[in-house]
Amino acid sequence: MEYTYQYSWIIPFIPLPVPILIGVGLLLFPTSTKNLRRMWVFPSVLLLSIVMICSIYLAIQQINNSSIHLYGWSWTINNDFSFEFGYLVDPLTSIMLILITTVGIMVLIYSDNYMSHDQGYLRFFAYMSFFNTSMLGLVMSSNLIQIYFFWELVGMCSYLLIGFWFTRPIAANACQKAFVTNRVGDFGLLLGILGFYWITGSLEFRDLFEIFKNLVYNNEVNFLFVTLCAFLVFAGAVAKSAQFPLHVWLPDAMEGPTPISALIHAATMVAAGIFLVARLLPLFIVIPYIMNIIALIGIITLFLGATLALAQKDIKRSLAYSTMSQLGYMMLALGMGSYRAALFHLITHAYSKALLFLGSGSIIHSMETIVGYSPDKSQNMVFMGGLRKHVPITKTSFLLGTLSLCGIPPLACFWSKDEILNDSWLYSPIFAIIACSTAGLTAFYMFRIYLLTFEGHLNVHFQTYSGKKNNLFSSISLWGKKGQKVIKKKIRFDNNNVRSMTRSFITSNNKNYGTNNTFSYPHESDNTMLFPMLVLVLFTLFIGVIGIPFFNQFNQDGIYLDILSKLLMPSINLLHQNTNNSVDWYEFVENATFSVSIAYFGILIASFFYKPVYSSLQNLNLLNLFFKHFPKKIQILWPKMINGIYDWSYNRGYIDVFYVRFLVEGIRGLAQLTNFFDRRIIDGFTNGAGIVSFFVGEGIKYVGGGRISSYILVYVFYILIFLLII
């Protein structure tokens, strides 16, 4: 077993040969490498599978003995300064390794078919393997500088993958936005690391935690400076995990290929910020103000992400805001000191959200088969609907992922989210109310996505039956009477799966009305795309078992200890939480009933507005009849309030507009002002002095005639003027 830990440093470098060999092959044998490009998926999956097996073995060892292994090598030694590279193997490292490798393998298998027709197939797998290497190195790092090194490599890979289709201006802008936003947080992270080194004289986690704790308890440090350093370190996690106010890059990052969204923006890269806070929680926990700030940022992020997801039409962007909201739950749990609950939700959410993103990729893939569907329309839920008959496996998988994220038992996210909600009541009733209401919003917008995508009829007529201004109700569904009339007259739908059929249809667009087109029904994805989704379904169904109270163990003293607590032991020197307590079944059932009721209420509201039993206009009329019993002020106020919520959500809370107006345009205005000052004032004085000297010299040239008497006369004249001025 000792040799296993001793050679664990190899783990991050196992996937590295793939990008190296692809690069060498493209450089030396470009034609052969491109012709055999589909073969590169095998070594990519094989090498990452080896890492997964090693990670599982390390996790088993951690469960059995709960030991921590730290290895390091001196990189530079200069007087009192010693810089080391090394790796740390503890329960947190083990669980992150399993998470990265399992999701990574599924995404690689899925990508083989999804990217098969893309010209950048080889480049995609090279980026993916290098990203896996960077992420594995990040979670195994033993000191802050090493974390920062891999942190930047992960950011570089995300930049390359988000802008993978760099010929599209919107994708190029998205990767630049992600890069610049993360640079803000990364600069704060670097300053915080330097500050902690100046305070403690060490960058190694074990020494850093011990020295810092002693300094704080003995009042030997400036508390304001310590708080500032901790906040700067936390800023790096805020940017990487898309927390408010540095969250604006995540929705735009959906312009990358869908497998990238499943890997980076659901399970790995955005989880790096949560991992960093969990790793450094021994530092933060002795600074109460920072813990309060972490919890506050988490509660703002989870509520903001849920509200911004309510009216999005792009399916991937809706899931991106959902990711932002769930990351807020994890950050809230860390701020409350609920280390176990935060990491438990990190695990369950990663598998469920990866399933949802891969499901969205399957949906987009099927919609792209329809003639005339551009990439923008293939991701727009307004143009979907009725897919349950055409993609039944994707529909079932997506539904299970949706139910899990909504917190419906016995699926995975129920157990972890319920634990966070219970802990929030002990921390702050206000935070608990916001967290519980957000759970209802989560159920609402997730079932909105499901119902708009899979229920009703396929909206091939596009959104042309209503010429009114978009509001919450006109954009809810497209199953109005006129829309149904167009579909029923022009397209015959079969009850069976019509994946291979083609029909002719007439568009209802006024410009092209009466034009015959060929319509190919959406069809289910290939088996290589469905297999990873089915594996993730199993994780979504059963990964919550590790934290379910039913599956418990008792130590020799008869104290309850569940499997998750043994696997997710707190970080080094973290004050242990009270995890060894018996289960109060009455309290557990009571809390679970409350949280599940909130989720079902959100599902009910979503079904009322989006299920195609009635049209959206009929739903609006029903609401009007309901509100007729209220005072006139409320009757006037509620439509404005609903439309205000829609505008707020659809326009991303106007946060991007604020950044453009006050930051981007402000910086440009400041740059123009500085340029004007430099050219007109600074350069003006210099150029003006030269011009004046030139004209004075030219004038004196004609005055001077070589006579000394004339020079003396001019000299006396200037002296008299000077004396008169004085």
C-alpha positions in Angstrom: 0.0 0.0 0.0 2.9 2.4 0.7 4.2 1.9 -2.8 0.7 2.9 -4.1 0.9 6.2 -2.4 4.6 6.7 -3.2 4.0 6.4 -7.0 0.7 8.3 -7.0 2.5 11.3 -8.6 2.1 9.5 -11.9 -1.7 9.8 -11.9 -1.9 13.4 -13.3 0.5 12.6 -16.1 -1.1 9.4 -17.4 -3.5 11.2 -19.9 -0.7 13.5 -21.1 0.7 11.2 -23.9 -2.5 11.7 -25.9 -2.1 15.4 -26.7 1.7 15.0 -27.1 1.3 12.1 -29.6 -1.5 13.9 -31.5 0.7 17.0 -31.8 3.7 15.1 -33.0 1.5 13.1 -35.4 0.0 16.3 -36.9 3.5 17.8 -37.2 5.3 14.8 -38.7 2.5 12.7 -40.4 -0.4 15.0 -40.8 -2.2 13.0 -43.5 -2.0 9.7 -41.7 -3.0 11.2 -38.4 -6.1 12.8 -39.9 -7.1 9.7 -41.7 -6.9 7.6 -38.5 -8.3 10.3 -36.3 -11.1 8.1 -34.9 -8.5 5.8 -33.3 -7.5 8.5 -30.8 -10.6 8.0 -28.7 -9.4 4.6 -27.6 -6.1 5.7 -26.0 -7.9 8.7 -24.4 -10.5 6.5 -22.8 -8.0 3.8 -21.9 -5.5 6.1 -20.1 -8.3 7.9 -18.2 -9.7 4.5 -17.2 -6.4 3.6 -15.7 -6.5 6.8 -13.7 -10.0 5.9 -12.6 -9.0 2.4 -11.3 -6.1 4.0 -9.4 -8.4 6.6 -7.9 -11.0 4.0 -6.8 -8.2 2.0 -5.1 -6.9 5.1 -3.3 -10.5 5.9 -2.2 -10.9 2.3 -0.8 -7.7 2.8 1.1 -8.9 6.1 2.5 -12.1 4.5 3.7 -10.3 1.7 5.4 -7.6 3.7 7.3 -8.5 7.4 6.8 -4.8 8.3 6.5 -3.2 11.3 4.8 -0.2 10.9 2.6 2.0 13.9 1.7 5.1 13.7 -0.6 7.2 16.6 -1.7 10.5 17.3 -3.5 12.6 20.5 -3.2 12.5 22.6 -6.3 14.6 25.5 -5.2 16.4 26.2 -2.0 17.8 29.7 -1.3 18.7 30.7 2.3 15.5 30.5 4.3 13.3 30.1 1.2 12.4 26.6 0.0 10.0 25.9 -2.8 8.7 22.3 -3.2 6.6 20.4 -5.6 4.6 17.4 -4.3 1.2 15.8 -4.0 -1.3 15.2 -1.3 -3.5 12.1 -1.1 -6.4 12.4 1.4 -10.2 11.7 1.2 -10.9 15.0 -0.6 -8.3 14.2 -3.3 -9.6 10.7 -3.7 -13.3 11.7 -4.2 -12.3 14.5 -6.7 -10.1 12.0 -8.7 -13.1 9.6 -9.0 -15.4 12.4 -10.0 -13.1 13.8 -12.7 -12.3 10.4 -14.2 -15.7 8.9 -14.2 -17.4 11.9 -15.8 -14.4 12.4 -18.1 -14.6 8.9 -19.5 -18.3 9.2 -20.2 -17.8 12.5 -22.0 -14.9 11.2 -24.1 -17.0 8.2 -25.2 -20.0 10.6 -25.9 -17.7 13.0 -27.8 -16.5 10.3 -30.3 -19.8 10.3 -32.0 -20.9 13.9 -31.2 -17.7 15.4 -32.8 -17.2 12.7 -35.5 -18.1 15.1 -38.4 -16.2 18.1 -37.0 -12.9 19.1 -38.6 -11.4 19.8 -35.3 -11.9 16.3 -34.0 -8.2 15.7 -33.2 -7.8 19.1 -31.7 -10.8 18.5 -29.4 -9.4 15.3 -28.0 -6.0 16.9 -27.5 -7.6 19.7 -25.5 -9.7 17.3 -23.5 -6.8 15.1 -22.5 -4.7 18.1 -21.5 -7.6 19.5 -19.5 -7.9 16.2 -17.6 -4.2 16.3 -16.8 -4.5 19.9 -15.5 -7.5 19.1 -13.4 -5.9 16.0 -11.9 -2.8 17.9 -11.1 -4.9 20.6 -9.4 -6.7 18.3 -7.0 -3.5 16.5 -6.1 -1.4 19.6 -5.4 0.2 19.9 -2.0 0.8 23.7 -1.8 -0.7 26.9 -2.9 1.8 27.8 -5.7 1.3 24.4 -7.3 -2.4 24.8 -7.1 -2.1 28.2 -8.8 0.1 26.7 -11.6 -2.5 24.0 -12.4 -5.3 26.5 -11.8 -4.0 28.6 -14.7 -3.6 25.6 -16.9 -7.2 24.7 -16.3 -8.2 28.2 -17.2 -6.1 28.0 -20.4 -7.8 24.8 -21.4 -11.3 26.2 -20.7 -10.4 29.2 -22.9 -9.4 26.8 -25.8 -12.5 24.6 -25.4 -15.0 27.4 -25.0 -13.7 29.0 -28.1 -13.3 25.7 -29.9 -15.4 27.0 -32.8 -13.4 30.2 -32.9 -14.5 31.0 -36.5 -17.9 31.9 -35.0 -17.7 35.4 -33.6 -20.0 34.6 -30.7 -17.8 31.7 -29.6 -14.7 33.8 -29.9 -16.3 36.5 -27.7 -17.4 33.9 -25.2 -14.0 32.5 -24.6 -12.5 36.0 -24.3 -15.2 36.9 -21.8 -14.5 33.8 -19.7 -10.7 34.5 -19.9 -11.0 38.1 -18.8 -13.5 37.4 -16.0 -11.4 34.6 -14.6 -8.3 36.8 -14.7 -10.0 39.1 -12.2 -10.4 36.3 -9.7 -7.0 34.8 -10.5 -5.2 38.0 -9.8 -6.9 38.2 -6.4 -5.9 34.6 -5.8 -2.3 35.3 -6.6 -2.2 38.3 -4.2 -3.9 36.2 -1.5 -1.3 33.5 -1.9 1.6 36.0 -1.6 -0.1 37.5 1.4 -0.4 34.2 3.3 3.2 33.4 2.5 4.3 36.8 3.9 2.2 36.0 7.1 3.3 32.4 7.6 6.4 31.9 5.6 5.1 28.7 4.1 3.0 27.5 1.2 2.6 23.9 2.2 -0.9 23.1 3.4 0.0 21.3 6.6 2.5 24.0 7.8 0.4 26.8 6.6 -2.7 25.7 8.5 -0.8 25.1 11.8 1.2 28.3 11.7 -1.8 30.5 10.7 -4.0 29.0 13.4 -1.4 29.6 16.1 -0.8 33.2 14.9 -4.5 34.0 14.9 -5.2 32.4 18.3 -2.2 34.3 19.8 -3.2 37.6 18.2 0.1 37.9 16.5 -1.2 39.1 13.1 -3.2 42.1 11.8 -6.7 40.8 11.6 -7.7 43.2 8.9 -4.8 42.2 6.7 -5.5 38.5 7.3 -9.2 39.0 6.3 -8.1 40.8 3.2 -5.8 38.0 2.1 -8.5 35.4 2.7 -11.0 37.4 0.7 -8.5 37.7 -2.2 -8.0 33.9 -2.2 -11.8 33.4 -2.1 -12.1 35.8 -5.1 -10.3 33.1 -7.2 -13.0 30.6 -6.2 -15.7 33.1 -7.0 -14.5 33.5 -10.6 -13.8 29.9 -11.3 -17.1 28.6 -9.8 -19.2 31.4 -11.4 -20.3 33.0 -8.1 -21.9 36.5 -8.0 -20.6 38.9 -9.2 -18.1 37.1 -11.5 -20.7 34.7 -12.9 -21.3 36.4 -16.2 -18.9 34.2 -18.2 -20.7 30.9 -17.5 -23.9 31.3 -19.7 -21.8 32.5 -22.6 -19.5 29.6 -22.2 -22.2 27.4 -23.6 -21.1 28.4 -27.1 -18.5 25.6 -26.9 -19.4 22.0 -27.9 -22.0 20.4 -25.6 -19.5 17.7 -24.2 -17.4 20.6 -23.0 -20.4 21.9 -21.1 -20.9 18.5 -19.5 -17.3 18.1 -18.5 -16.1 21.6 -17.6 -19.2 23.5 -16.7 -21.0 20.7 -14.7 -18.5 18.4 -13.0 -14.9 19.6 -13.1 -13.7 23.2 -13.8 -16.6 25.0 -12.0 -16.1 22.6 -9.2 -12.5 23.8 -8.8 -13.6 26.8 -6.9 -15.6 24.6 -4.5 -12.6 22.3 -4.1 -10.3 25.3 -3.3 -12.6 26.6 -0.6 -13.0 23.1 0.8 -9.2 22.6 0.8 -8.5 25.9 2.5 -11.4 25.8 4.9 -9.0 25.4 7.8 -7.8 28.9 7.0 -11.2 30.4 6.5 -12.9 28.8 9.5 -10.8 30.8 12.0 -11.9 34.0 10.3 -15.6 34.4 11.0 -16.1 37.4 8.7 -14.8 35.4 5.7 -17.1 32.5 6.6 -20.0 34.9 6.6 -19.0 36.4 3.3 -18.7 32.9 1.7 -22.2 32.0 3.0 -23.6 35.4 1.8 -22.1 35.0 -1.7 -23.5 31.5 -1.8 -27.0 32.5 -0.9 -27.0 35.4 -3.4 -25.7 33.1 -6.2 -28.1 30.3 -5.6 -31.1 32.7 -5.7 -29.9 34.8 -8.6 -29.1 31.7 -10.7 -32.5 30.3 -10.2 -34.3 33.6 -11.1 -32.2 34.1 -14.2 -33.0 30.6 -15.4 -36.8 31.2 -15.4 -37.2 32.7 -18.9 -34.1 31.6 -20.8 -34.9 30.0 -24.2 -31.6 28.4 -24.9 -31.6 24.9 -23.3 -27.9 24.9 -22.5 -28.0 28.5 -21.1 -30.9 27.4 -18.8 -28.8 24.5 -17.6 -25.8 26.9 -17.1 -27.8 29.1 -14.8 -29.0 26.0 -13.0 -25.3 25.0 -12.5 -24.6 28.5 -11.1 -27.5 28.1 -8.6 -26.4 24.6 -7.4 -22.8 25.9 -7.0 -24.3 28.5 -4.8 -25.8 25.8 -2.6 -22.4 24.3 -2.2 -20.8 27.6 -1.4 -23.5 28.3 1.1 -22.8 25.0 2.8 -19.1 25.7 3.0 -19.8 29.1 4.5 -22.0 27.5 7.1 -19.2 25.1 7.9 -21.1 22.1 6.5 -18.1 20.6 4.8 -19.7 17.1 4.4 -23.0 18.5 2.9 -21.2 20.7 0.4 -19.0 17.9 -1.0 -21.9 15.5 -1.0 -23.9 17.9 -3.1 -20.8 18.4 -5.3 -20.8 14.7 -6.1 -24.5 14.2 -6.7 -24.9 17.4 -8.7 -21.9 16.5 -10.9 -23.4 13.3 -12.2 -27.0 14.6 -12.5 -25.9 17.8 -14.3 -23.5 15.9 -16.6 -26.5 13.7 -17.5 -28.6 16.7 -18.3 -25.9 18.4 -20.4 -25.3 15.1 -22.4 -29.1 14.8 -22.8 -29.3 18.4 -24.1 -26.5 17.5 -26.6 -28.6 14.5 -27.7 -31.6 16.8 -28.2 -29.6 19.4 -30.1 -28.1 16.6 -32.2 -31.6 15.3 -33.1 -32.9 18.8 -33.9 -30.1 19.5 -36.2 -31.4 16.8 -38.5 -34.4 19.0 -39.4 -33.7 20.8 -42.6 -33.5 24.5 -42.1 -32.6 24.4 -38.4 -29.6 26.6 -37.7 -27.4 26.1 -34.6 -29.3 28.9 -32.8 -32.7 27.2 -33.4 -31.5 23.7 -32.6 -30.8 24.9 -29.0 -33.9 27.1 -28.7 -36.6 25.4 -26.7 -39.2 27.6 -28.4 -38.6 25.5 -31.6 -38.8 22.1 -29.8 -41.7 20.2 -28.3 -43.1 16.8 -28.8 -39.8 15.0 -28.7 -40.9 12.3 -26.3 -42.0 10.1 -29.2 -38.9 10.6 -31.2 -36.1 10.4 -28.6 -37.6 8.1 -25.9 -34.3 7.1 -24.3 -33.1 10.7 -24.1 -36.4 11.7 -22.7 -36.3 9.2 -19.9 -32.7 10.0 -19.0 -33.4 13.7 -19.1 -36.5 13.3 -16.9 -34.5 11.4 -14.3 -31.8 14.0 -14.2 -34.5 16.7 -13.9 -36.2 14.9 -11.0 -32.8 14.5 -9.3 -32.0 18.2 -9.6 -35.5 19.0 -8.3 -34.8 17.0 -5.1 -37.2 14.2 -5.6 -36.4 11.1 -3.6 -34.8 8.6 -3.9 -32.6 10.2 -6.6 -29.2 11.5 -5.8 -29.6 15.3 -5.4 -32.4 14.9 -2.9 -30.1 13.5 -0.2 -27.5 16.2 -0.5 -29.7 19.2 -1.1 -32.0 18.2 1.8 -28.9 18.0 4.1 -27.9 21.6 3.1 -31.5 22.9 3.7 -31.5 21.3 7.1 -28.2 22.9 8.0 -29.3 26.3 6.8 -32.1 26.3 9.4 -29.6 26.0 12.1 -27.4 28.7 10.6 -29.9 31.5 9.7 -33.7 31.3 9.2 -33.5 34.0 6.6 -30.9 32.0 4.6 -33.0 28.9 5.0 -36.2 30.6 3.7 -34.3 31.8 0.6 -32.7 28.4 0.1 -36.0 26.6 0.4 -37.8 29.0 -2.0 -34.9 28.5 -4.5 -35.5 24.8 -4.3 -39.1 25.5 -5.5 -37.8 27.7 -8.3 -35.4 24.9 -9.3 -38.2 22.5 -9.7 -40.1 25.1 -11.7 -37.5 26.0 -14.3 -36.2 22.5 -14.6 -39.7 21.2 -15.5 -40.2 24.2 -17.7 -37.2 22.9 -19.7 -38.5 19.3 -19.8 -42.1 20.3 -20.8 -41.0 22.8 -23.4 -38.7 20.2 -24.9 -40.5 16.9 -24.8 -44.2 17.6 -24.4 -46.8 18.9 -26.9 -46.1 18.9 -30.6 -43.0 19.7 -32.6 -43.1 23.4 -33.3 -41.9 23.3 -36.9 -44.0 26.4 -37.6 -41.6 28.5 -35.5 -42.9 31.3 -33.3 -45.1 33.2 -35.8 -48.7 32.8 -34.7 -48.5 35.7 -32.3 -47.3 39.1 -33.3 -47.6 40.5 -29.8 -44.6 41.6 -27.6 -43.0 38.7 -25.9 -43.9 38.3 -22.2 -43.8 35.5 -19.8 -47.1 33.9 -21.0 -46.6 34.4 -24.8 -43.3 32.6 -24.6 -44.4 29.9 -22.2 -45.6 27.5 -24.9 -46.6 27.5 -28.5 -49.6 25.2 -28.4 -52.2 27.9 -29.1 -55.2 27.3 -31.3 -53.7 28.7 -34.4 -50.4 26.8 -33.9 -52.4 23.5 -33.4 -54.4 24.3 -36.5 -51.2 24.6 -38.6 -49.7 21.5 -37.3 -52.8 19.3 -37.6 -53.5 20.3 -41.1 -50.1 20.2 -42.6 -48.3 17.4 -40.7 -49.6 13.9 -39.8 -48.0 12.6 -36.5 -47.9 8.9 -35.7 -48.1 7.6 -32.2 -45.1 5.3 -32.8 -41.5 6.4 -32.9 -41.2 8.0 -36.4 -37.4 8.5 -36.2 -36.7 7.5 -39.8 -39.8 9.0 -41.5 -39.8 12.2 -43.6 -42.9 14.3 -44.3 -43.6 17.4 -46.3 -44.8 20.4 -44.5 -45.9 24.0 -45.1 -44.3 26.7 -42.9 -46.5 29.3 -41.3 -43.9 32.0 -41.7 -45.7 34.9 -43.5 -42.8 35.4 -45.9 -42.6 31.8 -47.0 -46.1 30.7 -46.4 -47.3 28.1 -48.9 -43.7 26.9 -49.6 -43.3 23.1 -49.6 -40.2 21.9 -47.6 -38.8 18.5 -46.7 -39.1 17.8 -43.0 -37.0 15.0 -41.4 -38.3 13.9 -38.0 -35.8 14.1 -35.0 -34.4 10.8 -34.2 -32.6 9.1 -31.3 -28.8 9.5 -31.0 -26.4 6.6 -31.8 -25.5 4.0 -29.2 -22.1 5.6 -28.4 -24.0 8.7 -27.3 -26.7 6.8 -25.4 -24.3 4.5 -23.5 -22.7 7.3 -21.4 -26.1 8.8 -20.7 -27.4 5.4 -19.4 -24.3 5.0 -17.2 -24.9 8.5 -15.7 -28.5 7.5 -15.1 -27.2 4.7 -12.9 -25.0 7.2 -11.0 -28.0 9.6 -10.7 -30.1 6.8 -9.2 -27.6 5.2 -6.8 -24.8 7.6 -6.0 -26.8 9.0 -3.1 -26.5 5.7 -1.4 -23.2 6.7 0.1 -24.9 9.3 2.2 -28.3 7.8 2.9 -28.8 7.1 6.6 -30.3 3.7 5.9 -26.9 2.5 4.8 -25.0 3.1 8.0 -22.3 1.5 10.1 -21.6 1.6 13.8 -18.2 1.7 15.4 -17.2 -0.2 18.5 -18.8 2.4 20.8 -22.1 2.1 18.9 -21.9 5.6 17.4 -23.5 6.1 14.0 -21.0 6.6 11.2 -22.2 6.6 7.5 -20.1 5.8 4.5 -19.9 9.3 3.3 -18.5 10.7 6.5 -15.7 8.1 6.3 -15.0 9.0 2.6 -15.3 12.8 3.0 -13.3 13.4 6.1 -12.7 17.2 6.8 -9.5 18.7 5.4 -6.3 18.8 7.3 -6.7 20.2 10.9 -10.2 21.3 10.3 -12.3 21.3 13.4 -14.4 18.2 13.1 -18.1 18.5 12.8 -20.6 16.5 14.7 -21.1 13.8 12.1 -21.1 10.9 14.5 -24.6 11.2 15.8 -27.6 8.9 15.7 -30.3 9.5 13.1 -33.5 11.1 14.3 -36.0 9.4 12.0 -38.9 11.6 12.9 -36.9 14.8 12.2 -35.5 13.3 9.0 -38.9 12.4 7.6 -40.4 15.8 8.6 -37.6 17.8 6.9 -37.7 15.6 3.8 -41.5 16.0 3.6 -41.1 19.8 3.7 -38.4 20.0 1.0 -40.1 17.5 -1.3 -43.4 19.4 -0.9 -41.7 22.6 -2.1 -40.3 20.7 -5.1 -43.7 19.3 -6.0 -45.3 22.7 -5.7 -42.7 24.1 -8.2 -43.4 21.2 -10.6 -47.2 21.8 -10.3 -46.8 25.5 -11.2 -44.6 24.6 -14.1 -47.1 22.0 -15.3 -49.9 24.6 -15.1 -48.1 27.0 -17.4 -46.1 24.7 -19.7 -48.0 21.4 -20.0 -49.8 21.5 -23.4 -53.2 20.7 -22.1 -54.2 24.3 -22.5 -52.6 27.1 -24.4 -50.6 29.7 -22.7 -53.3 32.3 -23.5 -55.9 30.0 -21.9 -53.7 29.8 -18.8 -53.5 33.5 -18.8 -57.3 33.8 -19.0 -57.6 31.4 -16.1 -55.3 33.5 -14.0 -57.3 36.6 -15.0 -60.4 34.9 -13.7 -58.6 34.0 -10.5 -57.4 37.5 -9.9 -60.8 39.1 -10.5 -61.7 38.3 -6.9 -58.8 40.5 -5.7 -58.7 44.3 -5.4 -58.2 46.3 -8.6 -54.7 47.4 -7.5 -53.6 43.8 -7.4 -55.3 43.1 -10.7 -53.3 45.9 -12.3 -50.1 45.1 -10.4 -49.7 41.4 -11.0 -49.3 41.4 -14.8 -46.7 44.1 -14.5 -44.9 42.1 -11.8 -45.0 38.9 -13.9 -43.6 40.8 -17.0 -41.0 42.5 -14.8 -39.8 39.1 -13.6 -39.7 37.9 -17.2 -37.7 40.9 -18.4 -35.4 40.6 -15.4 -34.7 36.9 -16.1 -34.5 37.1 -19.9 -32.1 40.0 -19.7 -29.9 38.3 -17.2 -30.8 40.6 -14.4 -29.3 43.5 -16.4 -25.9 42.6 -14.9 -24.2 42.2 -18.2 -25.7 45.6 -19.3 -24.3 47.1 -16.1 -20.9 45.7 -16.8 -20.9 47.0 -20.4 -22.2 50.5 -19.5 -20.1 51.2 -16.4 -17.1 48.9 -16.7 -16.4 48.3 -20.4 -17.5 51.7 -21.7 -16.1 53.4 -18.6 -12.7 51.9 -19.1 -12.8 52.9 -22.8 -13.8 56.4 -21.9 -11.0 56.6 -19.3 -8.6 55.3 -22.0 -9.8 57.9 -24.5 -9.4 60.7 -21.9 -5.9 59.4 -21.0 -5.0 59.3 -24.7 -6.3 62.9 -25.1 -4.3 64.1 -22.1 -1.1 62.3 -23.3 -1.4 63.6 -26.9 -2.7 67.1 -26.3 -1.3 68.1 -23.0 1.9 66.1 -22.4 2.9 65.9 -26.0 1.5 69.4 -26.5 4.0 71.0 -24.1 6.9 69.1 -25.7 5.8 69.8 -29.3 4.9 73.4 -28.4 8.3 74.1 -26.9 9.9 72.8 -30.1 7.6 74.9 -32.3 8.2 78.0 -30.3 11.9 77.5 -30.4 11.7 77.0 -34.2 9.8 80.3 -34.8 12.0 82.2 -32.3 15.1 80.9 -34.1 13.6 81.8 -37.5 12.8 85.3 -36.3 16.2 85.9 -34.7 17.9 84.6 -37.9 16.6 87.7 -39.8 17.3 90.1 -37.0 20.9 89.1 -36.5 23.3 90.9 -38.9 26.6 90.3 -37.3 26.8 93.7 -35.6 27.6 93.8 -31.9 25.9 97.1 -31.4 22.6 95.6 -32.7 22.9 92.7 -30.3 23.6 95.0 -27.4 20.5 97.1 -28.3 18.3 94.1 -28.3 19.8 92.8 -25.1 19.2 96.2 -23.4 15.6 96.2 -24.7 14.8 92.8 -23.2 16.4 93.9 -19.9 14.2 97.1 -19.8 11.1 95.0 -20.4 12.1 92.5 -17.7 12.6 95.4 -15.2 9.3 97.0 -16.1 7.5 93.7 -15.5 9.2 93.3 -12.1 
